[in-house]
Amino acid sequence: MKTLPLSSRVINSVLVLVICLVTGLIASGQEKIDKGALKEAAKYKNKEFCSNENWSSDNKESYRELRESTAPGGGLIDVDAGRNGGISVKGENRSDVLVRACVQAWGDTLDAAKAAVSSVSISTGSTIRANGPDESNYSVSFQILVPRNSDVKLKAHNGGISIGTVGGRIEFETTNGGVNLNGLSGDVRGRTTNGGVNVTLNGRAWDGSGLDVTTSNGGVNLTMPENYAANFQAGTVNGGFSSDIASLNVDKDDRGRARNKMINAPINGGGAPIKVATTNGGIRINSGADKE
């Protein structure tokens, strides 16, 4: 992967940092999780979105600003984070859409960084996006609160994607960033190229058409109740495979290595298709998701 510009090394938002810390732990295909890294992720998780922690390094100063606006609900929620920035979407009992944008820029001086921030505008038209004169000089991460039954389309390049408690037609794609999905329903399809995937399934079965999520370079961590009913597909090409749920495990040799790293089977009577896959990374299935 080519070296990213200075802007992509900035913490675009606290949420994106948490995603990368947690999902990145499994990207190497290891089955054990670094508890120290999890504690570090938990420390940042408690911080507010776009907390005012500007930085200076390499003779650069940074400045960040939180902006909020609302848009009508009921239509497709299309978000493009642009070159640098992550996206968090959460479903709530509401009728409108709350858009929170964390705009951060950097410059030779603090005044230059502030001027760069002021040059960035946020559009909430057909596509929620940031507009500015020099995309390499700023990043914008989005935290968006939507009605629970919403159709969502998300795109990022250098940033993570997190979606929680939304039920609808959901599509997402990011190139360099982790993905976190929690309590979703409907028709969910998405991928990341360089990033881990963390999925939490709640209840006893999927409500909707199903889930299909893949990564090329990253591990997959799936948490679900043991009594969850689904037509389940999971697999990796280069990575380990382990499961706390007996019906979702693979045959192993005398050394404990997986003979087959693919599973395609109905569990607990079958149901909607649940597909998680990676090319270069491990698969870890955990029991114990909250039951609704």
PyMOL commands that set and color helices and strands:
alter all, ss='L'
color gray80, all
select helices_A, chain A and resi 6-9+14-24+35-45+110-118+135-137+246-248
alter helices_A, ss='H'
color red, helices_A
select strands_A, chain A and resi 56-57+60-72+77-80+87-92+96-107+121-124+128-131+138-147+152-155+161-164+167-176+179-182+185-194+197-200+210-217+220-224+230-238+241-243+262-267+273-280+283-287
alter strands_A, ss='S'
color yellow, strands_A
deselect
rebuild
show_as cartoon
